[in-house]
Amino acid sequence: MAQHNQQQPIGNTDFEVRSQNAVCVNKSELDAPLSSNMKYAVIGILFGIVFVKAEIVSWFRIQEMFRLESFHMYGVIGSAIVVGMISVFIIKKFKIKTLAGETISFTDKTFNKGQIYGGLMFGLGWAITGACPGPLYAQIGTGATAVIVTLLSAIAGTWVYGRFREKLPH
């Protein structure tokens, strides 16, 4: 087992770093009572309802998209991209901070060929299953219990990626 550096924390001690992968954990959220985190569950449920009503979780709509038979999903995805671009522009232009007063910063990502392979695998899985990882829970919530297999596969794929990430193409 690797030795960990036992230095004293600097600055805000509300966060701690765990593991060699530097996963940050907000200790105040871990210690908070369940009721204080219910807002996230409520927002998630409302988000899922919007997904269902907009037919974003519809297997039929997803198949239509990959067969190039309908603009519906392309319109939804395109709208999300435009809203994201405008939001990032506004955040950068007006130096907007988080509700806690923290500065929001964006870092450039470096491109590598592994992103092409990953994107192709992601798209193929999405086309075959009719399920994107984002709305999996909403699909299960609508009663599409067969999607549980897709959820378990996504979890397994995430584990495999984490396990073999260093050996994959860069």
C-alpha positions in Angstrom: 0.0 0.0 0.0 1.3 3.4 -0.9 2.4 5.9 1.8 0.2 9.0 1.8 1.6 12.5 2.5 0.4 13.6 6.0 0.7 17.4 5.5 -1.6 19.8 7.3 -4.4 21.2 5.1 -4.0 24.7 3.8 -6.9 27.1 3.6 -10.5 25.8 3.5 -10.6 22.6 5.6 -14.2 21.9 4.7 -12.8 19.7 1.9 -10.5 16.8 2.1 -8.7 14.8 -0.6 -9.1 11.0 -0.6 -7.3 8.4 -2.7 -4.5 8.9 -5.2 -7.0 10.1 -7.8 -7.7 13.3 -5.8 -11.4 12.9 -5.3 -12.6 15.9 -3.4 -15.3 15.3 -0.7 -17.2 18.1 0.9 -17.3 17.0 4.5 -20.2 19.4 5.4 -22.5 17.6 2.9 -21.5 14.2 4.1 -22.3 15.2 7.7 -25.5 17.0 6.7 -28.8 15.4 7.7 -30.7 13.6 4.9 -33.4 16.3 4.8 -31.0 19.0 3.9 -30.0 17.1 0.7 -33.6 16.4 -0.3 -33.5 19.4 -2.6 -31.3 17.4 -4.9 -33.8 14.5 -5.0 -36.6 16.9 -5.7 -34.7 18.6 -8.5 -33.8 15.2 -9.9 -37.4 14.1 -9.9 -38.5 17.3 -11.6 -35.8 16.9 -14.2 -36.9 13.3 -14.8 -40.5 14.5 -15.3 -39.4 17.0 -17.9 -37.4 14.3 -19.7 -40.4 12.1 -19.8 -42.8 14.8 -20.9 -40.4 16.0 -23.6 -40.0 12.3 -24.8 -36.3 12.5 -24.3 -36.3 9.1 -22.6 -38.5 7.5 -25.3 -36.8 4.5 -26.9 -38.8 5.2 -30.0 -37.5 8.9 -30.2 -33.9 7.7 -29.7 -34.3 5.1 -32.5 -35.8 7.8 -34.8 -32.8 10.0 -34.2 -30.3 7.3 -35.1 -32.3 6.3 -38.2 -32.4 10.0 -39.2 -36.2 9.9 -39.3 -37.0 12.8 -37.0 -35.5 16.1 -35.9 -36.9 15.9 -32.4 -33.8 14.7 -30.5 -31.4 16.7 -32.6 -33.5 19.8 -31.7 -33.4 19.0 -28.0 -29.6 18.3 -28.1 -28.9 21.4 -30.2 -31.0 23.6 -27.9 -29.0 22.3 -24.9 -25.7 23.1 -26.6 -26.9 26.6 -27.5 -28.1 27.2 -23.9 -24.8 25.9 -22.5 -22.7 28.1 -24.9 -24.7 31.2 -23.9 -24.5 30.3 -20.2 -20.7 29.9 -20.3 -20.3 33.1 -22.3 -22.4 35.0 -19.6 -20.5 33.4 -16.7 -17.1 34.4 -18.3 -18.2 37.9 -19.4 -19.7 39.0 -16.1 -17.4 36.9 -13.9 -20.4 35.3 -12.2 -19.7 33.4 -8.9 -21.4 30.4 -7.3 -24.0 30.9 -4.7 -21.3 30.3 -2.1 -19.3 33.1 -3.7 -16.6 30.9 -5.3 -15.1 31.9 -8.6 -16.1 29.7 -11.6 -13.2 28.8 -13.8 -13.1 26.8 -17.1 -10.1 24.9 -18.2 -9.3 23.9 -21.7 -9.4 20.1 -22.4 -6.7 18.5 -24.4 -7.9 16.3 -27.3 -6.8 12.7 -27.7 -7.7 9.9 -30.0 -9.3 7.9 -27.1 -12.2 10.4 -27.2 -13.0 9.2 -30.7 -13.1 5.6 -29.7 -15.1 6.4 -26.6 -17.5 8.5 -28.5 -18.1 5.8 -31.0 -18.6 3.2 -28.3 -21.0 5.5 -26.5 -23.0 6.2 -29.6 -23.2 2.6 -30.5 -24.4 1.6 -27.1 -26.9 4.5 -27.1 -28.2 3.3 -30.5 -28.5 -0.3 -29.5 -30.1 0.2 -26.1 -32.1 3.3 -26.8 -30.8 4.6 -23.5 -28.3 7.4 -22.8 -26.8 7.3 -19.3 -28.4 10.7 -18.3 -32.0 9.6 -18.4 -31.6 6.0 -17.3 -33.2 6.6 -14.0 -36.1 8.4 -15.6 -36.6 5.5 -18.0 -36.6 3.1 -15.0 -39.1 5.4 -13.3 -41.5 5.2 -16.2 -41.6 1.4 -15.7 -39.1 0.4 -18.4 -37.4 -2.0 -16.0 -35.4 -3.7 -18.8 -33.3 -0.5 -18.7 -31.9 -1.8 -15.4 -29.6 -4.1 -17.6 -28.4 -0.9 -19.3 -27.8 0.8 -16.0 -25.8 -2.2 -14.6 -23.8 -2.3 -17.9 -23.1 1.5 -17.6 -21.8 0.9 -14.1 -19.7 -2.0 -15.2 -18.3 0.0 -18.1 -17.4 2.8 -15.8 -15.6 0.4 -13.5 -13.7 -1.2 -16.5 -12.7 2.3 -17.7 -11.4 3.3 -14.3 -9.5 0.0 -14.0 -7.8 0.2 -17.4 -7.7 3.9 -18.0 -3.9 4.2 -17.9 -3.6 1.4 -20.6 -6.1 2.9 -23.0 -5.1 5.1 -26.0 -4.3 8.7 -25.2 
